[in-house]
């Protein structure tokens, strides 16, 4: 997936219950070349799963999770920290952030 501009995905239809967002294996998420585009996600009480690299080729700008019951990073991250791939991260809800080894 290449973010060619600012992207917002909301599965709640302006409610609180939302569907899960799953970025499947073999689907890395990068910004377009020479850009750092933002990704905003809202799943209400749903779950967000990143199952592949996030910003490994071209860093994304900001990752904002407005609401989610759980956020999982299952992709390969080989650098010092997630900050190498995401310039800014904001998690608006008080739900846990989990990284799988």
Residue pairs with C-beta under 8 A, 6 or more apart in sequence:
1 23
1 27
1 28
1 29
1 30
2 30
2 31
2 32
2 58
3 29
3 30
3 31
3 32
3 35
3 37
3 38
3 39
3 60
4 32
4 35
4 37
5 37
6 37
6 38
6 40
6 61
7 37
7 38
7 39
7 40
8 39
8 40
8 41
8 42
9 21
9 39
9 40
9 41
9 42
10 18
10 41
10 42
10 66
11 18
11 19
11 20
11 21
11 42
11 43
11 44
11 46
12 18
12 42
12 43
12 44
12 67
15 44
16 44
16 45
16 67
17 44
17 45
17 46
18 42
18 43
18 44
18 45
18 46
18 67
19 43
19 46
20 43
20 46
20 47
20 48
20 49
21 41
21 43
21 46
21 47
21 48
21 49
22 48
22 49
22 51
23 29
23 49
23 50
23 51
23 52
24 51
24 52
25 51
25 52
26 52
27 51
27 52
28 52
28 53
28 54
28 56
28 57
28 75
29 39
29 50
29 52
29 53
29 54
29 55
29 60
30 55
30 56
30 57
30 58
30 59
30 60
31 37
31 55
31 58
31 59
31 60
31 61
32 58
33 58
35 58
35 61
36 58
36 59
36 60
36 61
36 87
37 60
37 61
38 60
38 61
38 62
38 63
38 64
39 60
39 61
39 62
39 63
39 64
40 62
40 64
40 65
40 66
41 48
41 63
41 64
41 65
41 66
41 68
42 65
42 66
42 67
42 68
43 67
43 68
43 69
44 67
44 68
45 67
45 69
46 68
46 69
47 68
47 69
47 70
47 71
47 72
48 65
48 68
48 70
48 71
48 72
49 71
49 72
49 74
50 71
50 72
50 73
50 74
50 75
51 74
51 75
52 75
52 76
53 75
53 76
53 77
53 85
54 60
54 63
54 73
54 75
54 77
54 82
54 85
54 86
55 84
55 85
55 86
56 76
56 77
56 78
56 85
59 84
59 85
59 86
59 87
60 85
60 86
60 87
61 87
61 88
62 86
62 87
62 88
62 89
62 90
63 86
63 88
63 89
63 90
64 89
64 90
64 91
64 92
65 71
65 90
65 91
65 92
65 93
66 92
66 93
67 92
67 93
67 95
68 93
68 95
69 95
70 95
70 96
70 98
71 91
71 95
71 96
71 97
71 98
72 98
72 99
72 100
73 82
73 98
73 99
73 100
74 100
77 84
77 85
79 85
82 89
83 89
91 97
